[in-house]
Amino acid sequence: MDSKQHIELTQRYSAHNYSPLEVVLASGDGAWVSDVEGNRYLDMLSAYSALNFGHQNKRILKAAAAQLNRLTMTSRAFFNDQLGPLCQELSEFCSLEMVLPMNSGAEAVETSIKAARRWGYEVKKVAENKAEIICLSGNFAGRTTTIISFSTDKESTRDFGPFTPGFKIARFGDAAHLESLISENTVAVLAEPIQGEGGVIIPPSGYLKSLREICTKHKVLLIADEIQTGLCRTGDIFACDHEHVIPDLLLLGKSLGGGVTPISAVVGKREVLHVFTPGSHGSTFGGNPFACAIAREVIALIKEEKPEVRAKTLGEYFLRELRAIKSPFITEVRGRGLFIGCDVDPAYGPAKKVCARLKEHGLLCKDTRVQTIRFAPPLVIEQKDLDLALVAIKKVFEHA
């Protein structure tokens, strides 16, 4: 955005008779939402709220409506004609062999832990009840008791002990430190390719590739938690794709449900997921036909519309413009695709306070780890809407 365009947008945004609502009506799309009072906001937190493909995406809603008119939830008494096709399509899409659908991201993580442990005992021959999984500092994978047992965030763990054993913590981004923690009992490494809740923390170049090589060398499973980063958010279909890494288990969730229904999935190699036998693991609603039909449409949408290309191009633009903002209260901006973290100087206050100010200017953003704002709009967003967001961000930071 050149200086002339910036001046024009600033004048439009600040004009006495030109409200944020009118801006929205002039440019509206699936990146905008409204409150009960009719105020309209640009959604900049959709990675967190599972809306990669926008609010009220027409083709996803059409698939949902079609399935609602057939069969929604099911039990073993009914034939589910969506589960098999989803498993086949998703496994091919991920270049892996088996799929186990669940409901939430946390369920997918819990499922991967069970699979890795059983694989460790039955295939790697780890001694009974000795299996260890290496996780990374700054991680966030959910809020169940087992998952918070490997969290390094004190607020996630305060007053929730005792905790589940069997986890070690390696420094995020330090492959050598992780390798030093591997023992004969290590069955898996659980890693987010980019730490979303941790503040959009991007590891050094080559880190994921190093993890893949280390895990292969030591006969350890690599579990990639792509619940936030997966499905085009970072400018590629999966964040692992940036380094051409295929994990042993790939965890998906959030936007797999198209912003319509919860669904998650553990996608993995046959030699790992085959350890589950009938009755050893399950879920009441996991793989229900309604969620499966929507997930199938999400996969079809990605194949046909290639939203990762849009995320890459617009992400590079937005990142560049954010970094150009002149404010002493922005200490760092980093990101990949439309997954961007902006660190706020503590002298300006916590990020949550800044998010409240941005809301006053028509932007919905999510704070994390006290001093970081995440900008993660729907991938259908238009560049002109990003320009409006930039005007609002500049007003908040440059006139503090």
VOPAGU-2260 file (C-alpha; in pm, 1 decimal, decimal comma):
REM VOPAGU-2260
SITE   aa  ch    i         X         Y         Z
SITE  MET   A    0       0,0       0,0       0,0
SITE  ASP   A    1     162,2     328,4    -110,5
SITE  SER   A    2     140,2     657,3      81,3
SITE  LYS   A    3    -138,4     797,4    -139,6
SITE  GLN   A    4    -356,0     488,6     -80,8
SITE  HIS   A    5    -283,9     504,5     291,2
SITE  ILE   A    6    -389,1     871,9     309,7
SITE  GLU   A    7    -708,2     798,7     117,4
SITE  LEU   A    8    -802,7     505,2     340,1
SITE  THR   A    9    -722,2     701,5     655,6
SITE  GLN   A   10    -944,9     985,4     542,0
SITE  ARG   A   11   -1226,9     746,3     458,6
SITE  TYR   A   12   -1193,0     562,5     788,6
SITE  SER   A   13   -1176,1     882,4     997,5
SITE  ALA   A   14   -1445,1    1085,4     817,6
SITE  HIS   A   15   -1715,6    1211,3    1052,2
SITE  ASN   A   16   -1999,4    1055,3     854,6
SITE  TYR   A   17   -1821,5     734,8     753,8
SITE  SER   A   18   -1863,0     469,2    1020,1
SITE  PRO   A   19   -1696,6     126,5    1037,8
SITE  LEU   A   20   -2038,5     -21,2     950,3
SITE  GLU   A   21   -2043,0     163,0     619,0
SITE  VAL   A   22   -1691,7      40,9     544,0
SITE  VAL   A   23   -1811,6    -313,4     603,8
SITE  LEU   A   24   -2115,2    -278,7     379,5
SITE  ALA   A   25   -1892,4    -145,8     103,2
SITE  SER   A   26   -1656,7    -441,6     112,4
SITE  GLY   A   27   -1829,7    -713,9     306,2
SITE  ASP   A   28   -1755,1   -1084,7     264,7
SITE  GLY   A   29   -1704,8   -1394,0     477,9
SITE  ALA   A   30   -1439,2   -1215,3     684,6
SITE  TRP   A   31   -1692,5    -987,8     855,5
SITE  VAL   A   32   -1927,8   -1043,8    1149,8
SITE  SER   A   33   -2181,2    -831,1    1336,0
SITE  ASP   A   34   -2295,2    -809,0    1697,7
SITE  VAL   A   35   -2650,0    -791,5    1834,9
SITE  GLU   A   36   -2642,4    -412,8    1816,3
SITE  GLY   A   37   -2557,4    -414,4    1448,3
SITE  ASN   A   38   -2190,8    -323,4    1488,1
SITE  ARG   A   39   -1974,1    -496,4    1232,9
SITE  TYR   A   40   -1621,6    -627,9    1280,5
SITE  LEU   A   41   -1342,7    -769,5    1067,5
SITE  ASP   A   42   -1251,9   -1115,6    1196,6
SITE  MET   A   43    -877,5   -1139,6    1254,9
SITE  LEU   A   44    -885,8   -1447,1    1478,4
SITE  SER   A   45   -1030,6   -1718,2    1256,6
SITE  ALA   A   46    -740,3   -1962,7    1301,6
SITE  TYR   A   47    -838,5   -1974,2    1667,6
SITE  SER   A   48   -1210,1   -2009,3    1589,9
SITE  ALA   A   49   -1182,8   -2266,8    1308,5
SITE  LEU   A   50   -1294,4   -2040,9    1023,9
SITE  ASN   A   51   -1014,6   -2061,8     769,1
SITE  PHE   A   52   -1266,1   -2052,9     485,0
SITE  GLY   A   53   -1479,3   -1767,2     613,1
SITE  HIS   A   54   -1810,6   -1719,0     785,6
SITE  GLN   A   55   -2112,7   -1873,0     615,7
SITE  ASN   A   56   -1909,6   -2028,9     335,5
SITE  LYS   A   57   -2176,7   -2114,3      79,8
SITE  ARG   A   58   -2039,2   -2440,5     -54,2
SITE  ILE   A   59   -1972,5   -2575,2     296,7
SITE  LEU   A   60   -2320,8   -2473,6     413,4
SITE  LYS   A   61   -2467,4   -2645,1     107,0
SITE  ALA   A   62   -2288,9   -2969,6     195,3
SITE  ALA   A   63   -2408,1   -2937,4     555,2
SITE  ALA   A   64   -2769,4   -2881,9     452,1
SITE  ALA   A   65   -2761,9   -3180,3     217,6
SITE  GLN   A   66   -2639,1   -3408,5     494,5
SITE  LEU   A   67   -2890,2   -3269,7     746,0
SITE  ASN   A   68   -3162,9   -3390,8     512,9
SITE  ARG   A   69   -3020,6   -3742,7     522,0
SITE  LEU   A   70   -2845,5   -3878,0     833,2
SITE  THR   A   71   -2673,8   -3665,1    1097,4
SITE  MET   A   72   -2563,5   -3865,2    1399,3
SITE  THR   A   73   -2538,6   -4241,7    1390,1
SITE  SER   A   74   -2481,6   -4552,2    1595,8
SITE  ARG   A   75   -2372,9   -4899,3    1495,3
SITE  ALA   A   76   -2732,2   -4968,9    1394,0
SITE  PHE   A   77   -2700,4   -4737,6    1092,2
SITE  PHE   A   78   -2476,6   -4741,8     788,2
SITE  ASN   A   79   -2254,4   -4433,5     766,2
SITE  ASP   A   80   -2180,3   -4367,8     399,8
SITE  GLN   A   81   -1960,5   -4064,1     469,3
SITE  LEU   A   82   -1699,0   -4214,6     701,7
SITE  GLY   A   83   -1530,3   -4448,6     452,5
SITE  PRO   A   84   -1500,4   -4189,5     174,9
SITE  LEU   A   85   -1364,6   -3930,3     420,7
SITE  CYS   A   86   -1098,0   -4169,6     544,8
SITE  GLN   A   87    -989,3   -4252,0     190,9
SITE  GLU   A   88    -990,2   -3890,5      72,4
SITE  LEU   A   89    -815,8   -3753,1     379,9
SITE  SER   A   90    -544,8   -4019,6     384,2
SITE  GLU   A   91    -466,6   -3954,4      17,0
SITE  PHE   A   92    -476,6   -3579,3      75,8
SITE  CYS   A   93    -221,7   -3611,0     358,7
SITE  SER   A   94      -1,9   -3872,5     182,3
SITE  LEU   A   95     -58,8   -4111,9     472,6
SITE  GLU   A   96    -243,9   -4440,7     505,1
SITE  MET   A   97    -502,3   -4441,8     783,3
SITE  VAL   A   98    -747,5   -4199,0     943,7
SITE  LEU   A   99    -914,0   -4198,1    1282,8
SITE  PRO   A  100   -1171,5   -3917,0    1310,4
SITE  MET   A  101   -1250,4   -3761,8    1647,7
SITE  ASN   A  102   -1428,6   -3443,2    1756,6
SITE  SER   A  103   -1189,8   -3188,8    1906,2
SITE  GLY   A  104    -823,9   -3103,5    1874,2
SITE  ALA   A  105    -763,3   -3218,2    2230,2
SITE  GLU   A  106    -920,3   -3556,9    2147,6
SITE  ALA   A  107    -687,8   -3590,7    1849,9
SITE  VAL   A  108    -386,4   -3519,2    2070,9
SITE  GLU   A  109    -504,3   -3765,9    2335,5
SITE  THR   A  110    -559,8   -4027,6    2064,7
SITE  SER   A  111    -208,3   -3976,8    1928,1
SITE  ILE   A  112     -62,1   -4022,3    2276,9
SITE  LYS   A  113    -246,9   -4352,2    2319,8
SITE  ALA   A  114    -141,5   -4468,5    1973,9
SITE  ALA   A  115     224,3   -4376,4    2032,0
SITE  ARG   A  116     237,0   -4551,5    2367,6
SITE  ARG   A  117      76,8   -4871,2    2241,1
SITE  TRP   A  118     304,1   -4864,9    1934,2
SITE  GLY   A  119     599,3   -4825,5    2170,0
SITE  TYR   A  120     502,0   -5134,5    2369,3
SITE  GLU   A  121     390,3   -5357,9    2083,5
SITE  VAL   A  122     631,2   -5256,4    1806,1
SITE  LYS   A  123     934,9   -5090,8    1963,4
SITE  LYS   A  124     917,2   -5324,1    2267,3
SITE  VAL   A  125     953,6   -5056,3    2534,9
SITE  ALA   A  126     923,8   -5194,7    2886,3
SITE  GLU   A  127     572,2   -5191,4    3031,1
SITE  ASN   A  128     457,2   -4849,4    3157,1
SITE  LYS   A  129     791,8   -4685,7    3071,7
SITE  ALA   A  130     697,2   -4508,5    2746,3
SITE  GLU   A  131     806,4   -4145,2    2719,2
SITE  ILE   A  132     697,2   -3872,4    2480,4
SITE  ILE   A  133     908,0   -3561,3    2421,3
SITE  CYS   A  134     713,0   -3236,4    2396,4
SITE  LEU   A  135     835,7   -2881,6    2338,9
SITE  SER   A  136     853,6   -2579,8    2566,3
SITE  GLY   A  137     584,8   -2322,1    2498,4
SITE  ASN   A  138     346,0   -2585,8    2362,9
SITE  PHE   A  139     -31,4   -2574,0    2369,2
SITE  ALA   A  140    -231,3   -2881,1    2272,7
SITE  GLY   A  141    -551,8   -2855,8    2475,7
SITE  ARG   A  142    -682,6   -2847,9    2829,0
SITE  THR   A  143    -741,6   -3208,9    2933,0
SITE  THR   A  144    -556,8   -3339,3    3238,2
SITE  THR   A  145    -304,5   -3541,5    3037,9
SITE  ILE   A  146    -235,7   -3260,9    2791,5
SITE  ILE   A  147    -170,8   -2995,4    3054,7
SITE  SER   A  148      68,7   -3240,8    3216,5
SITE  PHE   A  149     324,9   -3147,2    2951,4
SITE  SER   A  150     241,1   -2775,4    2940,3
SITE  THR   A  151     505,9   -2520,7    3043,1
SITE  ASP   A  152     242,9   -2249,4    3094,6
SITE  LYS   A  153     181,3   -2204,6    3468,5
SITE  GLU   A  154    -168,6   -2067,7    3415,5
SITE  SER   A  155    -266,0   -2387,8    3233,3
SITE  THR   A  156    -147,5   -2608,1    3518,0
SITE  ARG   A  157    -219,9   -2406,6    3835,1
SITE  ASP   A  158    -426,2   -2610,4    4086,0
SITE  PHE   A  159    -491,1   -2897,4    3843,6
SITE  GLY   A  160    -236,9   -3154,0    3966,9
SITE  PRO   A  161    -137,3   -3427,6    4014,6
SITE  PHE   A  162     -25,1   -3463,4    3655,3
SITE  THR   A  163      13,1   -3752,3    3414,3
SITE  PRO   A  164     373,2   -3884,3    3395,8
SITE  GLY   A  165     561,5   -3994,6    3087,3
SITE  PHE   A  166     661,6   -3663,5    2926,0
SITE  LYS   A  167     989,7   -3478,0    2877,9
SITE  ILE   A  168    1025,4   -3116,9    2764,8
SITE  ALA   A  169    1276,3   -3007,2    2499,8
SITE  ARG   A  170    1352,0   -2647,1    2409,2
SITE  PHE   A  171    1146,7   -2541,3    2106,8
SITE  GLY   A  172    1369,9   -2484,6    1806,1
SITE  ASP   A  173    1670,0   -2669,0    1953,5
SITE  ALA   A  174    1699,6   -3004,0    1774,3
SITE  ALA   A  175    2023,7   -3096,8    1950,2
SITE  HIS   A  176    1864,7   -3055,6    2293,2
SITE  LEU   A  177    1570,6   -3270,2    2188,0
SITE  GLU   A  178    1798,1   -3547,7    2064,3
SITE  SER   A  179    1986,8   -3543,9    2394,9
SITE  LEU   A  180    1661,5   -3632,6    2576,2
SITE  ILE   A  181    1591,2   -3945,6    2371,7
SITE  SER   A  182    1625,4   -4273,2    2560,4
SITE  GLU   A  183    1537,7   -4636,7    2498,0
SITE  ASN   A  184    1190,4   -4553,2    2633,9
SITE  THR   A  185    1117,9   -4266,1    2396,5
SITE  VAL   A  186     825,1   -4347,9    2169,8
SITE  ALA   A  187     736,4   -4012,2    2013,3
SITE  VAL   A  188     806,0   -3643,6    1968,2
SITE  LEU   A  189     493,8   -3424,9    1973,5
SITE  ALA   A  190     551,4   -3091,6    1799,3
SITE  GLU   A  191     361,1   -2794,7    1661,7
SITE  PRO   A  192     538,8   -2683,7    1341,5
SITE  ILE   A  193     453,4   -2326,3    1443,9
SITE  GLN   A  194     338,6   -2258,4    1798,5
SITE  GLY   A  195      10,0   -2072,3    1768,5
SITE  GLU   A  196    -105,4   -2030,5    2126,0
SITE  GLY   A  197     259,1   -1986,1    2219,8
SITE  GLY   A  198     264,9   -1660,1    2025,6
SITE  VAL   A  199     304,4   -1762,8    1658,0
SITE  ILE   A  200     657,5   -1882,9    1728,6
SITE  ILE   A  201     835,2   -2000,3    1414,7
SITE  PRO   A  202    1131,4   -2240,5    1455,2
SITE  PRO   A  203    1465,0   -2192,5    1277,9
SITE  SER   A  204    1481,6   -2299,4     914,5
SITE  GLY   A  205    1551,0   -2671,9     888,5
SITE  TYR   A  206    1422,6   -2751,2    1238,2
SITE  LEU   A  207    1131,4   -2970,3    1128,8
SITE  LYS   A  208    1352,7   -3155,3     884,4
SITE  SER   A  209    1601,5   -3218,3    1166,9
SITE  LEU   A  210    1323,4   -3355,4    1388,2
SITE  ARG   A  211    1220,2   -3593,1    1110,4
SITE  GLU   A  212    1578,1   -3717,3    1069,8
SITE  ILE   A  213    1628,6   -3756,7    1446,3
SITE  CYS   A  214    1303,8   -3947,9    1491,4
SITE  THR   A  215    1383,3   -4181,8    1201,8
SITE  LYS   A  216    1736,2   -4240,8    1333,5
SITE  HIS   A  217    1617,2   -4336,5    1682,8
SITE  LYS   A  218    1297,7   -4521,4    1579,8
SITE  VAL   A  219    1076,9   -4257,4    1739,8
SITE  LEU   A  220     742,6   -4138,7    1602,8
SITE  LEU   A  221     707,9   -3780,0    1486,3
SITE  ILE   A  222     362,9   -3641,3    1571,8
SITE  ALA   A  223     283,5   -3309,0    1403,1
SITE  ASP   A  224      10,8   -3106,7    1572,9
SITE  GLU   A  225    -131,8   -2908,5    1280,1
SITE  ILE   A  226    -466,1   -2836,7    1443,4
SITE  GLN   A  227    -410,8   -2461,6    1400,8
SITE  THR   A  228    -149,7   -2449,6    1124,9
SITE  GLY   A  229    -297,8   -2712,9     895,0
SITE  LEU   A  230    -531,0   -2665,6     598,1
SITE  CYS   A  231    -365,3   -2371,1     422,6
SITE  ARG   A  232    -323,9   -2123,6     710,3
SITE  THR   A  233      53,8   -2078,7     671,0
SITE  GLY   A  234      70,7   -2047,0     292,1
SITE  ASP   A  235      99,2   -2419,0     227,5
SITE  ILE   A  236    -154,2   -2694,4     286,5
SITE  PHE   A  237      36,0   -2805,8     597,2
SITE  ALA   A  238     308,5   -2619,3     783,7
SITE  CYS   A  239     521,0   -2935,6     756,0
SITE  ASP   A  240     511,1   -2891,2     378,2
SITE  HIS   A  241     742,2   -2589,5     403,5
SITE  GLU   A  242    1025,0   -2834,8     478,9
SITE  HIS   A  243     881,5   -3133,3     287,3
SITE  VAL   A  244     833,3   -3331,0     608,4
SITE  ILE   A  245     581,4   -3614,1     639,6
SITE  PRO   A  246     516,0   -3705,0    1004,4
SITE  ASP   A  247     417,6   -4046,4    1132,8
SITE  LEU   A  248      98,8   -3900,1    1279,3
SITE  LEU   A  249     -63,2   -3576,8    1158,2
SITE  LEU   A  250    -322,6   -3409,3    1381,3
SITE  LEU   A  251    -595,5   -3199,4    1222,2
SITE  GLY   A  252    -895,0   -3017,8    1366,2
SITE  LYS   A  253   -1055,0   -2674,4    1388,4
SITE  SER   A  254   -1108,3   -2567,5    1025,6
SITE  LEU   A  255   -1151,8   -2928,9     910,7
SITE  GLY   A  256   -1512,7   -2866,9    1018,8
SITE  GLY   A  257   -1544,3   -2563,1     793,2
SITE  GLY   A  258   -1664,5   -2339,0    1076,6
SITE  VAL   A  259   -1984,9   -2544,9    1093,4
SITE  THR   A  260   -1920,9   -2841,8    1322,3
SITE  PRO   A  261   -1639,6   -2984,1    1536,6
SITE  ILE   A  262   -1432,3   -3259,2    1382,5
SITE  SER   A  263   -1070,0   -3362,4    1422,7
SITE  ALA   A  264    -861,4   -3643,0    1282,8
SITE  VAL   A  265    -547,0   -3840,6    1348,1
SITE  VAL   A  266    -399,2   -3927,0    1009,6
SITE  GLY   A  267    -106,0   -4161,4    1013,0
SITE  LYS   A  268      98,1   -4452,4     895,8
SITE  ARG   A  269     -63,7   -4793,8     901,7
SITE  GLU   A  270     209,4   -4942,6    1121,0
SITE  VAL   A  271     114,8   -4694,1    1394,4
SITE  LEU   A  272    -264,5   -4667,4    1381,1
SITE  HIS   A  273    -313,6   -5040,0    1329,7
SITE  VAL   A  274    -235,3   -5086,8    1701,2
SITE  PHE   A  275    -591,8   -4984,4    1780,2
SITE  THR   A  276    -821,1   -5285,5    1780,9
SITE  PRO   A  277   -1200,5   -5294,2    1816,3
SITE  GLY   A  278   -1292,0   -5172,8    2163,9
SITE  SER   A  279    -948,0   -5033,7    2248,3
SITE  HIS   A  280   -1037,2   -4677,2    2150,4
SITE  GLY   A  281   -1345,2   -4492,9    2033,9
SITE  SER   A  282   -1569,6   -4187,4    2042,0
SITE  THR   A  283   -1945,2   -4144,6    2061,6
SITE  PHE   A  284   -1959,9   -3879,0    1792,0
SITE  GLY   A  285   -1624,9   -3929,5    1620,7
SITE  GLY   A  286   -1673,7   -3985,6    1247,6
SITE  ASN   A  287   -2044,0   -3900,3    1250,3
SITE  PRO   A  288   -2183,9   -3856,3     896,7
SITE  PHE   A  289   -2266,5   -3487,5     937,8
SITE  ALA   A  290   -1910,7   -3391,5    1033,9
SITE  CYS   A  291   -1761,8   -3627,0     774,2
SITE  ALA   A  292   -1969,5   -3474,9     492,4
SITE  ILE   A  293   -1848,8   -3127,2     585,3
SITE  ALA   A  294   -1485,1   -3237,7     614,1
SITE  ARG   A  295   -1509,1   -3397,1     268,8
SITE  GLU   A  296   -1631,8   -3066,0     127,1
SITE  VAL   A  297   -1343,4   -2883,5     297,5
SITE  ILE   A  298   -1095,5   -3116,8     127,6
SITE  ALA   A  299   -1267,0   -3065,0    -209,1
SITE  LEU   A  300   -1263,9   -2687,6    -157,5
SITE  ILE   A  301    -889,7   -2687,3     -87,3
SITE  LYS   A  302    -814,9   -2900,1    -393,3
SITE  GLU   A  303   -1022,2   -2679,3    -622,8
SITE  GLU   A  304    -972,7   -2328,3    -482,7
SITE  LYS   A  305    -614,8   -2358,2    -348,8
SITE  PRO   A  306    -658,1   -2111,5     -59,0
SITE  GLU   A  307    -296,5   -2169,9      46,2
SITE  VAL   A  308    -185,7   -1957,4    -250,6
SITE  ARG   A  309    -403,2   -1671,3    -132,0
SITE  ALA   A  310    -276,0   -1712,9     225,0
SITE  LYS   A  311      84,5   -1694,3     106,8
SITE  THR   A  312      39,1   -1384,7    -111,3
SITE  LEU   A  313    -179,4   -1185,6     127,0
SITE  GLY   A  314      24,8   -1299,0     425,7
SITE  GLU   A  315     346,6   -1167,3     276,4
SITE  TYR   A  316     174,3    -836,0     200,1
SITE  PHE   A  317      19,4    -799,6     546,0
SITE  LEU   A  318     341,5    -897,5     723,0
SITE  ARG   A  319     540,5    -643,1     524,2
SITE  GLU   A  320     291,3    -362,9     597,4
SITE  LEU   A  321     274,4    -447,6     968,5
SITE  ARG   A  322     651,7    -433,5     994,2
SITE  ALA   A  323     646,0     -89,8     831,6
SITE  ILE   A  324     431,8      59,7    1110,0
SITE  LYS   A  325     635,6     312,4    1305,6
SITE  SER   A  326     559,6     257,8    1671,5
SITE  PRO   A  327     788,0     201,9    1971,2
SITE  PHE   A  328     518,5     -18,4    2120,2
SITE  ILE   A  329     555,2    -291,5    1856,0
SITE  THR   A  330     865,5    -491,6    1947,2
SITE  GLU   A  331     843,5    -770,4    1687,2
SITE  VAL   A  332     621,6    -892,0    1404,2
SITE  ARG   A  333     660,1   -1245,4    1268,5
SITE  GLY   A  334     450,5   -1490,6    1076,3
SITE  ARG   A  335     397,3   -1724,8     788,4
SITE  GLY   A  336     100,7   -1699,3     554,6
SITE  LEU   A  337    -199,4   -1545,0     727,8
SITE  PHE   A  338     -73,2   -1654,4    1068,6
SITE  ILE   A  339      99,5   -1354,6    1223,9
SITE  GLY   A  340     209,7   -1260,2    1574,6
SITE  CYS   A  341     268,5    -902,8    1690,0
SITE  ASP   A  342     453,5    -848,0    2018,0
SITE  VAL   A  343     348,0    -549,7    2228,7
SITE  ASP   A  344     591,1    -361,5    2452,7
SITE  PRO   A  345     484,8    -410,6    2817,3
SITE  ALA   A  346     513,6     -33,4    2859,7
SITE  TYR   A  347     199,8      -4,5    2644,1
SITE  GLY   A  348      16,7    -265,6    2848,5
SITE  PRO   A  349     -83,3    -627,5    2788,5
SITE  ALA   A  350    -192,4    -749,1    2445,6
SITE  LYS   A  351    -544,1    -805,9    2576,5
SITE  LYS   A  352    -576,8    -431,0    2636,6
SITE  VAL   A  353    -460,5    -360,0    2281,8
SITE  CYS   A  354    -710,9    -612,7    2143,3
SITE  ALA   A  355    -986,3    -423,1    2326,5
SITE  ARG   A  356    -874,0    -100,2    2158,6
SITE  LEU   A  357    -861,2    -270,8    1819,2
SITE  LYS   A  358   -1218,7    -390,1    1875,5
SITE  GLU   A  359   -1323,0     -26,5    1915,7
SITE  HIS   A  360   -1185,7      25,8    1564,6
SITE  GLY   A  361   -1371,5    -271,9    1418,7
SITE  LEU   A  362   -1112,7    -552,0    1447,8
SITE  LEU   A  363   -1153,5    -875,9    1641,0
SITE  CYS   A  364    -812,2   -1008,6    1745,8
SITE  LYS   A  365    -686,1   -1267,0    1994,8
SITE  ASP   A  366    -415,4   -1210,7    2252,6
SITE  THR   A  367    -188,9   -1486,5    2378,6
SITE  ARG   A  368      99,1   -1527,6    2625,2
SITE  VAL   A  369      30,5   -1179,5    2769,5
SITE  GLN   A  370     218,9    -964,0    2516,8
SITE  THR   A  371     133,6   -1112,2    2174,5
SITE  ILE   A  372    -154,2   -1031,8    1939,8
SITE  ARG   A  373    -240,5   -1290,0    1676,7
SITE  PHE   A  374    -363,1   -1172,9    1337,3
SITE  ALA   A  375    -519,0   -1470,9    1157,9
SITE  PRO   A  376    -810,4   -1365,6     934,8
SITE  PRO   A  377   -1018,9   -1599,1     719,0
SITE  LEU   A  378    -832,7   -1697,4     404,3
SITE  VAL   A  379   -1113,7   -1548,4     193,7
SITE  ILE   A  380   -1027,3   -1197,4     312,2
SITE  GLU   A  381    -970,4    -930,2      47,5
SITE  GLN   A  382    -659,0    -713,0      32,8
SITE  LYS   A  383    -876,6    -402,5      68,3
SITE  ASP   A  384   -1001,6    -540,1     400,1
SITE  LEU   A  385    -645,5    -597,6     514,3
SITE  ASP   A  386    -578,4    -235,3     422,6
SITE  LEU   A  387    -865,5    -126,6     646,6
SITE  ALA   A  388    -721,6    -341,6     923,4
SITE  LEU   A  389    -383,1    -175,3     878,1
SITE  VAL   A  390    -539,1     169,4     912,4
SITE  ALA   A  391    -700,4      64,7    1241,1
SITE  ILE   A  392    -378,4     -94,3    1370,2
SITE  LYS   A  393    -181,4     220,8    1286,0
SITE  LYS   A  394    -436,6     438,9    1465,5
SITE  VAL   A  395    -402,9     225,5    1778,9
SITE  PHE   A  396     -22,8     202,4    1779,9
SITE  GLU   A  397      93,6     527,4    1621,3
SITE  HIS   A  398    -129,9     749,1    1831,3
SITE  ALA   A  399     -80,8     573,0    2163,6
